[in-house]
Amino acid sequence: MPHHHITRIKGFLGLKQSIIAMLTMAVLVGLGEKMAERFLPIYLLALGGSTIGVGLLNGMDNLLSALYSYPGGWLSDRLGYKKSLLIFNCLAIFGYLIVVLIPTWYAVLLGAVFFLSWTALSLPATMELVSAVLPPNKQTMGVSLHSMIRRIPMALGPVIGGYFIVKYGRIQGVRYAFLAAIGFAVIALIVQQLFIEDKRPETHSGSEPKPKHKFSPILKNLLVSDILVRFCEQIPYAFVVIWVMNHMGISALQFGALTAIEMVTAMLIYIPVAYLADKSSRKPYVAITFFNFALFPLVLYVSHSFTALVFAFILRGLKEFGEPSRKSMILSLAPVGAKASTFGRYYLIRDVIVSVAAFGGAWLWQANPAINFIVASAFGFLGMFYFIFRVKNTD
């Protein structure tokens, strides 16, 4: 391919060295994470844990993601995203080691305190990197590329993890997957330190974060609608793998394939939607995303064959339709010099509240899986309508 064509493609996609290094890191860390993380509910039950333990794990995921978001953003605004990413990577490796070395269900919960930190801590830093490196008319594309590339490990990871479980069993297979995760995280650590440009954050007067940056009314309404939709996602989230494998008799490898179908669907729509959203209004794309969130639990519940499950997981992939648009809406509404911490605060508030849904999902599931799915869907539609009527265009 001629050099000028490559330059044009790189310009269209916003591919600068720091962005390429960040995307490589997202693949490596994500691959290790997703090989084991998707099977943690099954692993926890195999080690003697209960369904309440599964609910606890999912609730911890949401709660810790929330609690880590703001310090992640604050640290990124203070140290710069490069040093921050180094610290976050080391925490994840430590968490993996706990799970590998101590094969008990409570060690999973302890290790999760560290390895669940990666996504939440690193996201504000990653968004700040995108905001610092790319011009405003390329930021949705930058966020979309990050979201798309993250789907590669989300698609491949569960397939590889499923293979480990089929070959070595539910306990040993997951432990081997975590060992591989440590290897990938170490390589990612080297890549990020060698190739990500070290941009110092802007210095502020005083070392404390600036709490006076209040959310605008538009950002507040976006947050409320987002919380309702995340209730829809998280109430059944940990139980999707249990429903598919234990209730429907689908194998670990088939579940891996369904997850791959979900991720490939998401990846196919990212670039075209980002291009259109950067050219026009982001609001319709976010509304479509919220509709797909709301519909998934109902479609999953009425799916009684593998073929029907394929359609359900395609729909689950389509819930990513406007996710980059939603993230770039937050970035555009955040003040200059505090983008990472505003992003982190948004996620802190959202995920602390949504963690209640994850804990509550376990009790709804024990009452009846149908109640779990229907209540989830009701929250999704409520969030969608709130967004449509209360959130004004930011473009």
N, C-alpha and C positions, 0 to 999 in steps of 0.2 A: 504494500500500500504506500503511495507517495507520501512524503513527509508532511506536505501542507494539509493533506487529508487527515492525518493523525493529529496535527496541531488543531485543526478545526473541531475534530471529535473531542479532544481534550478540553478545548475551550467551551464547547456545547455542554459537556458534562461537569465542567469546573474541576478538572483533575489536576491539581497542583501536588507537589511532592508530599507535603504534610497530609493532604487529603488521602493520597494513595497509601501512605504508611498507616494512617488511621483505619482505613478500610481493611488493610492486611491484618492489622491487629484485631479488628472486630471479627474477622473470619477465624483466626487462630484461637482466640479466647472463647469465642462462641461455639466452635466445634467441640472443644473439650467440655464445655458447660452442658451443651444439649445432648451429648452422648449419654449422659447419666441423669440429668435433671428431669427430663420428661418421664423417667421410670422411677423416680424417687417414691411416689405413693405406693407402687407395687413392691419396691425394695423395703420400704418401711413396714408394710404388712408381712412380708416374708421374714423379717427379723423379729416378729412378734408384736409389732405395734398395732394399734387399733385404728378404726376409721376416725375417731376423735384425734388421734395422732396425725392423721393425714390432713384433717381440717386445721390442726395446730400448725403444721408445716406450711400450708398455703397461707394461713393467717400471718405467720411469721414473715413469709415472703413479701406480702403486701406491707406489713407494718415496718419491717426493716428497710424495705425499698424506700418507704416514705421517710423514715428517720434518717437514712443515709443521704437522701437527695439534697437537703439543704447544706449539711457540712461539705458534701461533694462540690456543690456550687460555690460555697464560701471559700473553700480551699483553692479551687481553680481560679477564682477572682484574685486571690492573694499570692499564690505560688506560681501561677501559670499552669496551663493544662498539661504540659509535658511532665513536670515533677509530680503533679497530682496523679496522673495515669500510672506512673511507676509505683507509687504507694498503694493504689487500689489493686494493682495486679498482684503485688506481694500478699495482700490480705486474702485474695481469692485462692492463691496457691496454699496458704496456711490452712484454709478451710478444707480444701481437697485432701490434704495430708491427714487431717483428723478422721475423715470418713474412711480413708484407706487403712489407716493403722488401728482403728477401733471399730470392728464390725458389729455395732449394736444400734438399735433404733434411736436411742437418746443421743448417740454420737452424731447421727445424721442431723438432729436438731441443733447440736452444738456447732458442727462444721458449717451448717447453713448460715449461722450468724456471720461467718466470714465470706463464704463463697457467694452468698446471695447479694453481698455488698457490691460486687463488680458492676452490674448493670446500672444500679441506682447511683452509685458514686461517680461512675464514669460518664453518664449521659449528659449532665450539665457541662462538664469539661469538653466533651465531644461537640456539643452544640455551640459552645463558645469558640472552639477551634473553627467550626464551619462559619460562624459569624465574623470571626477575625480575618479568615483567609479569603472568603468569597464576597463579591459585591451583593447588595440586596436583591438584585434581579436574578441571582443564581442560588439564593439560599434555600429555596424549596427544593431545587435540584440537588443541592449538597445534602440536605436532610434525607431526601428520597434515596440517594445513592447509599447513604449509611444504612437506612432501613432495608433497602434491597439486598445489599451485600450481607447484612446480618441474617437474612433468610437462607443464605447458602448453608451455613452451619445448622440452622434450624431444620433444614430439609435433610441434610446428610447425617447429622448427629444422631437422631433417633433411629435411623436405618442401621448405622454402625452399632449403636447401643443395643438395638433389638437383636442384631447378630450375636453380640457378646452374651446376651441373656439366653438365646436359643442354644448356643454352644456350651456355655459354662454354668448356666442356671441363674436364677433371679438374684442370688446374693453375690456369688463370685463374679458374675458377669458385670454387675454394676461397679464392683470394686476395681475391676480391670479398666472399665471405662473412665473412672476417676484417675487412675494412674496415667492413662493417656492424656487426660485433661491437664495434669501437671506439666507434662512434656510440652504440650501446645502453648500453655501459658508462659513457660520459660522462653520459648522461641519468640512469642509475641512481645515479651519484655525487651528482648534484644532489638527487635525491629523498631519498636517505638522510640527507644533511646538513640538509635543510630540515625533515623530518618525523619522524625518529626521535628520541625523547626521550633526552637525554644523561644517563644514570644513572651516577654515579661508582661504581666498585666499592668494596666494603668495604675499609678500610685494614687491612693486616696489620702486625704487628710485624716489621720487617725487610722488605727488598725481594725476598728470594728466595722462590721457590715452596716450598710445604710438602711435602717428600718423605715425611714421616711418615704421610701419609694413604695407607695401604696398601689395596689392593683387598680387599674381603670375599671369602670363599670362593665365595659365589654369583656375584659379579661375575667372579671368575677362571674359573669353569666356563662362564659365559656367553661369555667371551672365547675359550676353547678351542674351543667348539662353533662360534662365529662364524668363527674362523680356518679351520676345516675346510670350512665352507660357502663361504667366500670363495675358497678354493682351487678349489672346483667352479666358481665364477663366472668366475674370472680365467684359468684355464688356456685356455679357448677364446675369451675375450672379444674380443680384437683380431681373431680369425679368423672371427667370425660374419659380418661384412660381406664378407670374402673368399670364404667358403663360399657365401653366398647369391648374390653377384654374379658371381664368376668360375667357380665350379663348377656353379651351377644356372642361370646366364644371366639372373638377375633384374636389371632396370635400377636405376639410382640412385634414380629416382623411385618405383619399386615398393618398394625397400628403405626409403625415407622413409615410404611408406604403412604398411609393416609396423611400423616403429618407432612411428608414430602410433597404430596399433591397440594396441600394447603399453602406451603411456602412457595412453591413454583407459581401457583396462581397469583400470590401477592407480588412476586418478583416481576411477573409479566406486565403488571399494570403500573408499577412505580414510575418508570421514565416517562411514558406518554402522559400520565396524570400530572406529574410534576411540571412538564413543559406547558400543559394547558393552564394549570393553576398559577404559574408564574406570569402567564399572559393575561389572565382574567381574574375573576373572583374566586377566592378559596372556599367560600361558604357552602356552595352546592356539594363540593367534594366531601366536606366534613359531614354534611347531612346524610349523604349516601352511605358513608362509613357507619354512622350511628344506626341507620336502618338495618344494615347487614349484621351488626352486633346483636340487635334485638331479635332478629329472625332465627339466628343459629340455634339457640336452645330448643326451640319448637321443632325445627327441621330435624335435629339430632334425635329428639324423642320419638318422632314418627318414622325414623329410618329403621327398617327391619331386615336389611340385607347389606352385603358389602358394597354392592352397586349404589344403593341409596346413601350409604355412608360416604362414598366418593363425592356425591353431589353436596352432601352436608359439609364436607371439609373444603370443597371448592368455595362454598359460601363463606366458610370461616376465613379463607384466604382473602376474599373480597372485602372483609372488614378492614383491611389495610388501605383501602381505596383512597381515603383522605387523611390518613394518619400524618404523613409528612406535612400536609397543608395545615393541620391542627398545630403541629410543633412550630412551623414557621410563623403561624399566627401569634403564638406565645412570644417568639423571638422578636417579632415586629412590634409587639405591645410592651416589651420590656425596655427599661431605660438604658441608654448607653453607659458602659462602665459597670453595669450590674446585671448583665444578661444571664450569666451563669447562676448567680445567686437568686435572681427572680425566677428563672426556670426551676431551680432546685426547690424554692419555696412553694411554687405551684404544685410540684409533685409531692412535696411533704404534706401539704394540706389534703390533696386528693387521696393519696395512698393511705394516710392515717385513717381517714374516714372509711375508705373502701375496705380496709382490713377487717372491719366489722362484718362485711358481707362474706368474706372468706371463712371467718369463724362460724357465722350463722349458717353457711352452706352445709356444713357437716350435720347440723341438727335437722335442717330441712330434708337432707338426704336420708337420714335415719327414719324420718316420718314417712317419706315416700319420694322416690326419684322424680316422679311426675310433678310433685309440688315444687321441688328444687328448680326444675326446668321452666315451669310456668311463671313462678315468681320472678326468676331471672329475666325472662322475656318482657314481663310487665315493666320492670325498671328500665329496660332498654328503650321501649317505645316512649315512656315518660321523658327520658333524657333527650330523645330525638326531637319530640315536639317542643320541649323547653328551648332547645337550641334554635330551632327554626323560628320561633316567635320572639325570643328574647335577645339573641345575639345578632348585632348589626354587622354588616360587611366592614372589614378593616382595610379593604383595598381601595 
